[in-house]
Amino acid sequence: MEDITVSELREKLQNKEDFVFIDVREEWEYEEDNLGADNIPLGQLPYELDQLEQYKDKEIVLQCRSGARSGNAKKFMETRGFTKVRNLLGGILAYREMEEEEN
């Protein structure tokens, strides 16, 4: 599935759309700043897949700091049969940058 831009994600969040939102950064990064996603650090993701199995055919948006770790997480999840995984391009940095530019 195609990746997602920060403006597309903001629209989804504002419209309270139904999708699974996962932040794959480390816990300390998540605590510093987050967009309300569930936190599953990239290293823990393989151990959490059983719990995510119920969302295999549901849209899943992954995010990290810049998009690199969530890109790796997307590839990993796709190899495990998840079909609607999207990576937030630019990560939370790009999201916060977009917000700053608007203010």
Buried (B, 14 or more C-beta within 10 A) or exposed (E): BEBBBBEBBBEBBEEEEEBBBBBBBBEEBBEEEBBEBEBBBBEEBEEEBEEBEEBBEBBBBBBBBBBEBBBBBBEBBEEEEBEBBBBBBBBBBBBBEBEEEEE
